[in-house]
Amino acid sequence: DSDGLPGLYNRKGQGRKPILTDADSVQVEERVRENCQQLKEVRTKLKADLSRGFSDKTLKRFLKSLVRRGGGSVKV
């Protein structure tokens, strides 16, 4: 209320923070290369390594974003 109309605009830092970040991409790629056919096993190993929980869909989305950016050579 005190900011008026500009207080309704989106600001930097709003929204959900990513579960898997670019810093995690090296570990993700290593685990996928070890066992590329079983993403559920990759996910369980990564959950233990990174101490964060995430779904299979999150892992797939992250891998697809790596391939789109050209940052990874892993095929999904």
C-alpha positions as CSV (number, residue, x, y, z in Angstrom):
1,D,0.0,0.0,0.0
2,S,2.8,2.4,0.8
3,D,4.5,1.8,-2.5
4,G,1.4,2.5,-4.5
5,L,1.1,1.2,-8.1
6,P,4.9,0.5,-8.5
7,G,4.6,-1.8,-5.5
8,L,2.7,-4.3,-7.7
9,Y,5.4,-4.7,-10.3
10,N,7.5,-7.8,-10.3
11,R,10.9,-7.3,-8.7
12,K,14.2,-9.2,-9.0
13,G,14.3,-12.2,-6.8
14,Q,10.6,-13.0,-6.7
15,G,9.4,-16.4,-7.5
16,R,10.5,-19.9,-6.7
17,K,14.2,-20.5,-6.7
18,P,15.5,-23.4,-8.8
19,I,16.1,-26.8,-7.1
20,L,18.9,-27.8,-9.4
21,T,21.3,-24.9,-10.4
22,D,24.1,-24.5,-12.9
23,A,26.6,-25.3,-10.2
24,D,25.0,-28.8,-9.9
25,S,25.3,-29.5,-13.7
26,V,28.7,-31.2,-13.4
27,Q,27.5,-33.7,-10.8
28,V,24.3,-34.3,-12.7
29,E,26.1,-35.1,-15.9
30,E,28.5,-37.5,-14.1
31,R,25.7,-39.4,-12.6
32,V,23.7,-39.6,-15.8
33,R,26.7,-40.9,-17.7
34,E,27.2,-43.6,-15.1
35,N,23.6,-44.8,-15.5
36,C,21.8,-43.1,-18.3
37,Q,19.1,-45.7,-18.7
38,Q,17.8,-45.6,-15.1
39,L,17.0,-42.0,-14.2
40,K,15.3,-43.1,-11.0
41,E,18.6,-44.5,-9.8
42,V,20.4,-41.3,-10.9
43,R,17.9,-39.3,-8.9
44,T,18.4,-41.3,-5.7
45,K,22.1,-40.9,-6.0
46,L,21.9,-37.2,-6.7
47,K,19.5,-36.7,-3.8
48,A,22.2,-38.2,-1.5
49,D,25.0,-36.2,-3.1
50,L,23.2,-32.9,-3.1
51,S,21.1,-33.3,0.1
52,R,18.0,-32.0,-1.8
53,G,14.9,-33.7,-2.8
54,F,13.4,-33.5,-6.3
55,S,11.2,-35.5,-8.7
56,D,12.0,-37.4,-11.9
57,K,10.3,-34.7,-13.9
58,T,12.5,-32.0,-12.3
59,L,15.6,-34.0,-13.3
60,K,14.3,-34.5,-16.9
61,R,13.5,-30.7,-17.2
62,F,17.0,-29.8,-15.9
63,L,18.7,-32.2,-18.4
64,K,16.6,-30.8,-21.3
65,S,17.6,-27.3,-20.3
66,L,21.2,-28.3,-20.2
67,V,21.0,-29.7,-23.7
68,R,19.1,-26.7,-25.0
69,R,21.7,-24.3,-23.6
70,G,24.5,-26.4,-25.1
71,G,26.0,-26.8,-21.6
72,G,25.7,-30.6,-21.6
73,S,26.1,-33.5,-23.9
74,V,23.6,-35.7,-22.2
75,K,20.7,-37.0,-24.3
76,V,17.3,-37.5,-22.6
